[in-house]
């Protein structure tokens, strides 16, 4: 009896004919011991049995013999693994025996050593041996791995388990945190959970994707949103960037982003727009979490700069500045440096920065179209651009502002040594402006109709509208009222208002009923004295544009043919105060104007008021409008 026959004879349950069949196969392959059998040998043996026996029963019987023999032969070398699997108690005997054989042949001595590569090989082995329930058997392997993860977590209470970056496959189904891994256990398409950081791709790209992957796993969101908003699109973005050799997601430009969209055409149904959000989400995460500000990024997110209120009006929040459409490197560098100068050195408000940004962006897009750099553009192109701009704007004031902004940009380039002189003279292009009074007064009938409809508005919008109507304060001032703004001294009610336009704080009188409404609202919603009373979904101050748009929508839905403009009620309050005889300087102080002539723009004197004042004036003064009768001779004598 040779060594191979002795090994097989020592295994319980094997009949003589079984031993002969297995021995014949192994000898044919020149294998002298069961210790030389590997997965390929098992697969080849199963194919050998299928060819040798046509009956399914015999295929099943003889096909399992070598696997049984190998498992029993290796059992003593993997005692701890066997105990772990048996102790798990979550697998059937048949499936447990199968996975034991596989793990031992892989040299895995502990369930902690199971990896995604193990999972792939096990699934391939099952398919090669015609296993009829491949996914159920693979699920057994997953259950064993999850059991090991759970035990590891329980043995280390208080420890935070996270994935770490390595140039290899990360399989989220085997995440080291048990709860996270369990969240992915029921995902049907397990390939969605695979992020392969061993593929050929720029290292910077891999680390950016990994950082975003960790962030997405930490977000407190439900499984569906995590999958659709983060994991699925993030993997698609990763594979697209790797294929296109994109090194830095923060420097993706408009064409590359459009290419990402095209890569999903016809493949993701109606989810293209949802998946496209991952580009902006990833950019923002990378920009916000970087140790130093990434000035070379093509999108700057303003929250990173932690701007003070004198630079960023909370009710007119500027989310970001985008530089995606500028491809000329000189233009792009000049544009970014100028914006950096305005934000960091000049420290001007973001509303003004944004106005300059859009104006310069349009000019640089024109330069891109003409194929020239801003620091090399000639006077002919400047004149053509300004003519085109004037024809488009058709407004002298807006056009002059654009000329001023463009001139300041060129002055900056001169200071930086990019130009010798500004390539145009501002005074040659600025147009004469004629002041036109904007009549914004809302008549009393319209006011009453609007107020009667407020009962159908959501409470926060209703209260904001009442503030605008009753006080005439600016829309952004309404949006940024804080919980501690309301006071009552026993006789009068007051409200403190932050004026972002002037950078000052003022206290104005308000109706007592409005004070009572707001104190009850603040108490019911547990709003702190430093919290914004009216908040957006993100917890910030309510956005002024959103407020206006929402109220206009509600007016339409409630049958009102009225375009709500919050600023019109500043005209209403200023005009009503004036018609009641309040001096202009006091109105200016109430409105928050530094100059009286600005206040005059808000006073819309109605014709009926003028007629009323005329009647009153002439009624109080006796005027004889008839000329006394004198003869012509007397008049001629007087003229001499």
Secondary structure, 3 states (H helix, E strand, C coil): CCHHHHHHHCCCCCCHHHHHHHHHHHHHCCCCCHHHCCHHHHHHHHHHHHHHCCCHHHHHHHHCHHHHHHHHHHHHHHHHHHHHHHHHCCCCHHHHHHHHHHHHHCCCCCHHHCCHHHHHHHHHHHHHCCCCCHHHHHHHHHHHHHHHHHHHHHHCCCCCCCCCCCCCEEEHHHCCCHHHHHHCCCCCCHHHHEEECCCCCCHHHHHHHHHHHHHHHHCCCCHHHHHHHHHHHHHHHHHHHHHCCCCCHHHCCHHHHHHHHHHCCCCCCCCHHHHHHHHHHHHHHHHHHCCCCCCCCCEEEHHHHCCCCCCCCHHHCCCEEECCCCCCHHHHHHHHHHHHHHHHHHCCCHHHHHHHHHHHHHHHHHHHHHCCCHHHCCHHHHHHHHHHHHHHHCCHHHHHHHHHHHHHHHHHHHHCCCCCCCCCCHHHHCCCCCCCCCCCCCCHHHHHHHHHHHHHCCHHHHHHHHHHHHHCCCHHHHHCCECCCEEECCCCEEEEEEECCCCEEEEEEECHHHHHHHHHHHHHCCCCCCCECCECCCCCECCHHHHHHHHHHHHHHCCCCCCCCCCHHHHHHHHHHHHCCCCHHHHHHHHCCCCHHHHHCCCCCCHHHHHHHHHHHHHHCCCCCCCCCCCHHHHHHHHC
